[in-house]
Amino acid sequence: MSHTVHPYSHRLGILRDWKSRWFSKDKKFREFLKCDVLLREYLVKKLRGMYVSAVEIERSEKNV
Protein backbone atom coordinates (compact mmCIF):
# COMPACT_ATOMS: atom_id res chain seq x y z
CA MET A 1 0.00 0.00 0.00
CA SER A 2 1.13 3.50 -0.67
CA HIS A 3 0.04 6.89 0.58
CA THR A 4 -1.14 9.57 -1.79
CA VAL A 5 0.62 12.92 -1.48
CA HIS A 6 -0.76 16.14 -2.92
CA PRO A 7 1.34 17.28 -5.93
CA TYR A 8 1.56 20.83 -4.51
CA SER A 9 3.74 19.53 -1.67
CA HIS A 10 6.34 18.23 -4.12
CA ARG A 11 6.80 21.69 -5.63
CA LEU A 12 7.16 23.70 -2.39
CA GLY A 13 10.46 25.52 -2.26
CA ILE A 14 11.32 24.68 -5.87
CA LEU A 15 8.60 26.02 -8.15
CA ARG A 16 6.13 27.46 -5.64
CA ASP A 17 6.11 29.12 -2.26
CA TRP A 18 3.78 28.65 0.69
CA LYS A 19 0.32 30.23 0.35
CA SER A 20 0.48 31.56 3.93
CA ARG A 21 3.57 32.71 5.81
CA TRP A 22 3.27 33.06 9.57
CA PHE A 23 4.23 31.41 12.83
CA SER A 24 2.23 31.23 16.05
CA LYS A 25 4.25 31.66 19.24
CA ASP A 26 1.40 31.15 21.66
CA LYS A 27 -1.56 28.79 21.47
CA LYS A 28 -3.46 30.82 18.86
CA PHE A 29 -2.62 28.51 15.97
CA ARG A 30 -6.22 27.31 15.61
CA GLU A 31 -7.54 30.89 15.63
CA PHE A 32 -4.96 32.08 13.07
CA LEU A 33 -5.63 29.12 10.78
CA LYS A 34 -9.39 29.66 10.91
CA CYS A 35 -8.90 33.38 10.19
CA ASP A 36 -6.64 32.58 7.20
CA VAL A 37 -9.13 30.12 5.73
CA LEU A 38 -12.08 32.50 6.12
CA LEU A 39 -10.10 35.45 4.74
CA ARG A 40 -8.89 33.43 1.75
CA GLU A 41 -12.43 32.18 0.96
CA TYR A 42 -13.81 35.72 1.20
CA LEU A 43 -11.11 37.21 -1.05
CA VAL A 44 -11.39 34.46 -3.66
CA LYS A 45 -15.16 34.95 -3.77
CA LYS A 46 -14.93 38.77 -3.84
CA LEU A 47 -12.13 38.93 -6.44
CA ARG A 48 -13.57 36.30 -8.81
CA GLY A 49 -13.35 37.51 -12.39
CA MET A 50 -10.78 40.25 -11.63
CA TYR A 51 -7.70 38.37 -12.93
CA VAL A 52 -6.17 37.70 -9.50
CA SER A 53 -4.01 34.60 -9.85
CA ALA A 54 -3.28 33.87 -6.18
CA VAL A 55 -3.99 35.04 -2.65
CA GLU A 56 -0.98 34.99 -0.32
CA ILE A 57 -1.26 35.82 3.37
CA GLU A 58 1.56 37.08 5.60
CA ARG A 59 1.10 37.62 9.31
CA SER A 60 3.44 39.37 11.70
CA GLU A 61 3.02 39.31 15.47
CA LYS A 62 0.47 42.11 15.50
CA ASN A 63 -1.18 42.36 12.07
CA VAL A 64 -2.11 40.50 8.88
LOTORNU-73622 format. One record per residue: x, y, z of N, C-alpha, C in turn. Coordinates in Angstrom, 2 decimals. Atoms other than C-alpha are relative to their C-alpha. Layout:
LOTORNU-73622
+---------+---------+---------+---------+----------+---------+---------+---------+---------+
!  n_east ! n_north !    n_up ! ca_east ! ca_north !   ca_up !  c_east ! c_north !    c_up !
+---------+---------+---------+---------+----------+---------+---------+---------+---------+
!       X !       Y !       Z !       X !        Y !       Z !       X !       Y !       Z !
...
+---------+---------+---------+---------+----------+---------+---------+---------+---------+
end
This chain:
LOTORNU-73622
+---------+---------+---------+---------+----------+---------+---------+---------+---------+
!  n_east ! n_north !    n_up ! ca_east ! ca_north !   ca_up !  c_east ! c_north !    c_up !
+---------+---------+---------+---------+----------+---------+---------+---------+---------+
!    0.83 !   -1.18 !    0.00 !    0.00 !     0.00 !    0.00 !    0.87 !    1.25 !    0.00 !
!   -0.73 !   -1.26 !    0.02 !    1.13 !     3.50 !   -0.67 !   -0.92 !    1.13 !    0.42 !
!    0.77 !   -1.17 !   -0.41 !    0.04 !     6.89 !    0.58 !    0.02 !    1.02 !   -1.13 !
!    0.10 !   -1.01 !    1.04 !   -1.14 !     9.57 !   -1.79 !    0.41 !    1.35 !    0.57 !
!   -0.48 !   -1.31 !   -0.43 !    0.62 !    12.92 !   -1.48 !   -0.46 !    1.03 !   -1.03 !
!    0.46 !   -1.06 !    0.89 !   -0.76 !    16.14 !   -2.92 !    1.17 !    0.52 !   -0.84 !
!   -1.10 !   -0.44 !    0.87 !    1.34 !    17.28 !   -5.93 !    0.56 !    1.37 !    0.38 !
!   -0.48 !   -1.33 !   -0.42 !    1.56 !    20.83 !   -4.51 !    1.17 !   -0.13 !    0.98 !
!   -1.06 !    0.15 !   -1.00 !    3.74 !    19.53 !   -1.67 !    1.35 !   -0.35 !   -0.62 !
!   -1.25 !    0.32 !    0.67 !    6.34 !    18.23 !   -4.12 !    0.68 !    1.24 !   -0.58 !
!   -0.53 !   -1.18 !    0.67 !    6.80 !    21.69 !   -5.63 !    0.34 !    1.14 !    0.97 !
!   -0.30 !   -1.04 !   -0.97 !    7.16 !    23.70 !   -2.39 !    1.50 !    0.22 !    0.09 !
!   -1.41 !   -0.35 !   -0.09 !   10.46 !    25.52 !   -2.26 !    0.74 !   -0.07 !   -1.30 !
!   -0.66 !    0.11 !    1.30 !   11.32 !    24.68 !   -5.87 !   -0.70 !    0.88 !   -1.02 !
!    0.76 !   -0.77 !    0.98 !    8.60 !    26.02 !   -8.15 !   -0.99 !    0.96 !    0.65 !
!    1.03 !   -0.80 !   -0.66 !    6.13 !    27.46 !   -5.64 !    0.42 !    0.31 !    1.42 !
!   -0.24 !   -0.37 !   -1.38 !    6.11 !    29.12 !   -2.26 !   -1.26 !   -0.33 !    0.81 !
!    1.15 !    0.24 !   -0.85 !    3.78 !    28.65 !    0.69 !   -1.08 !    1.03 !   -0.29 !
!    1.11 !   -0.92 !    0.22 !    0.32 !    30.23 !    0.35 !   -0.19 !    0.93 !    1.20 !
!    0.07 !   -0.83 !   -1.21 !    0.48 !    31.56 !    3.93 !    1.36 !   -0.06 !    0.68 !
!   -1.28 !   -0.05 !   -0.69 !    3.57 !    32.71 !    5.81 !   -0.21 !    0.66 !    1.36 !
!    0.11 !   -0.50 !   -1.35 !    3.27 !    33.06 !    9.57 !    0.36 !   -1.11 !    0.97 !
!   -0.36 !    0.94 !   -1.05 !    4.23 !    31.41 !   12.83 !   -0.70 !    0.43 !    1.27 !
!    0.74 !   -0.32 !   -1.24 !    2.23 !    31.23 !   16.05 !    0.87 !   -0.34 !    1.20 !
!   -0.80 !    0.24 !   -1.20 !    4.25 !    31.66 !   19.24 !   -0.84 !   -0.58 !    1.13 !
!    0.85 !    0.50 !   -1.07 !    1.40 !    31.15 !   21.66 !   -1.03 !   -0.98 !   -0.57 !
!    0.95 !    1.05 !    0.40 !   -1.56 !    28.79 !   21.47 !   -1.15 !    0.55 !   -0.83 !
!    1.03 !   -0.57 !    0.87 !   -3.46 !    30.82 !   18.86 !    0.03 !   -0.58 !   -1.39 !
!   -0.14 !    0.60 !    1.32 !   -2.62 !    28.51 !   15.97 !   -1.37 !   -0.28 !   -0.62 !
!    1.33 !    0.34 !    0.51 !   -6.22 !    27.31 !   15.61 !   -0.75 !    1.25 !   -0.45 !
!    0.67 !   -1.25 !    0.33 !   -7.54 !    30.89 !   15.63 !    0.59 !    0.62 !   -1.26 !
!   -0.66 !   -0.57 !    1.18 !   -4.96 !    32.08 !   13.07 !   -0.35 !   -0.80 !   -1.25 !
!    0.32 !    0.85 !    1.15 !   -5.63 !    29.12 !   10.78 !   -1.43 !    0.22 !   -0.47 !
!    1.39 !   -0.25 !    0.34 !   -9.39 !    29.66 !   10.91 !   -0.16 !    1.36 !   -0.67 !
!    0.04 !   -1.34 !    0.58 !   -8.90 !    33.38 !   10.19 !    0.55 !   -0.01 !   -1.43 !
!   -0.60 !    0.09 !    1.34 !   -6.64 !    32.58 !    7.20 !   -0.95 !   -0.66 !   -0.99 !
!    0.91 !    0.72 !    0.89 !   -9.13 !    30.12 !    5.73 !   -1.20 !    0.87 !   -0.36 !
!    1.16 !   -0.86 !    0.26 !  -12.08 !    32.50 !    6.12 !    0.38 !    1.20 !   -0.87 !
!   -0.46 !   -1.14 !    0.78 !  -10.10 !    35.45 !    4.74 !    0.27 !   -0.39 !   -1.45 !
!   -0.30 !    0.47 !    1.35 !   -8.89 !    33.43 !    1.75 !   -1.29 !   -0.29 !   -0.78 !
!    1.28 !    0.29 !    0.66 !  -12.43 !    32.18 !    0.96 !   -0.72 !    1.29 !   -0.38 !
!    0.66 !   -1.27 !    0.27 !  -13.81 !    35.72 !    1.20 !    0.66 !    0.72 !   -1.18 !
!   -0.70 !   -0.71 !    1.07 !  -11.11 !    37.21 !   -1.05 !   -0.16 !   -0.70 !   -1.35 !
!    0.17 !    0.73 !    1.26 !  -11.39 !    34.46 !   -3.66 !   -1.40 !    0.24 !   -0.55 !
!    1.38 !   -0.25 !    0.44 !  -15.16 !    34.95 !   -3.77 !   -0.17 !    1.44 !   -0.48 !
!    0.16 !   -1.42 !    0.32 !  -14.93 !    38.77 !   -3.84 !    0.77 !    0.38 !   -1.27 !
!   -0.87 !   -0.38 !    1.12 !  -12.13 !    38.93 !   -6.44 !   -0.18 !   -0.89 !   -1.22 !
!    0.25 !    0.89 !    1.14 !  -13.57 !    36.30 !   -8.81 !   -0.26 !    0.83 !   -1.26 !
!    0.19 !   -0.70 !    1.26 !  -13.35 !    37.51 !  -12.39 !    0.84 !    1.26 !   -0.14 !
!   -0.82 !   -1.22 !    0.04 !  -10.78 !    40.25 !  -11.63 !    1.47 !   -0.32 !   -0.31 !
!   -1.34 !    0.40 !    0.43 !   -7.70 !    38.37 !  -12.93 !    1.01 !   -0.01 !    1.13 !
!   -0.91 !    0.20 !   -1.13 !   -6.17 !    37.70 !   -9.50 !    0.41 !   -1.47 !   -0.04 !
!   -0.45 !    1.37 !    0.18 !   -4.01 !    34.60 !   -9.85 !    0.16 !   -0.76 !    1.31 !
!   -0.22 !    0.69 !   -1.27 !   -3.28 !    33.87 !   -6.18 !   -0.23 !    0.96 !    1.16 !
!    0.15 !   -0.78 !   -1.23 !   -3.99 !    35.04 !   -2.65 !    1.04 !   -0.52 !    0.98 !
!   -1.03 !    0.38 !   -0.96 !   -0.98 !    34.99 !   -0.32 !   -0.18 !    0.82 !    1.26 !
!    0.24 !   -0.66 !   -1.28 !   -1.26 !    35.82 !    3.37 !    1.28 !   -0.02 !    0.81 !
!   -1.13 !   -0.12 !   -0.92 !    1.56 !    37.08 !    5.60 !   -0.49 !    0.58 !    1.30 !
!    0.44 !   -0.47 !   -1.31 !    1.10 !    37.62 !    9.31 !    1.25 !    0.27 !    0.85 !
!   -1.03 !   -0.27 !   -0.98 !    3.44 !    39.37 !   11.70 !   -0.59 !   -0.21 !    1.38 !
!    0.52 !    0.24 !   -1.35 !    3.02 !    39.31 !   15.47 !   -1.27 !    0.78 !    0.27 !
!    1.12 !   -0.85 !   -0.37 !    0.47 !    42.11 !   15.50 !   -1.01 !    0.26 !   -1.12 !
!    0.96 !   -0.29 !    1.06 !   -1.18 !    42.36 !   12.07 !    0.13 !   -0.99 !   -1.15 !
!    0.03 !    0.88 !    1.18 !   -2.11 !    40.50 !    8.88 !    0.32 !    0.82 !   -1.21 !
+---------+---------+---------+---------+----------+---------+---------+---------+---------+
end
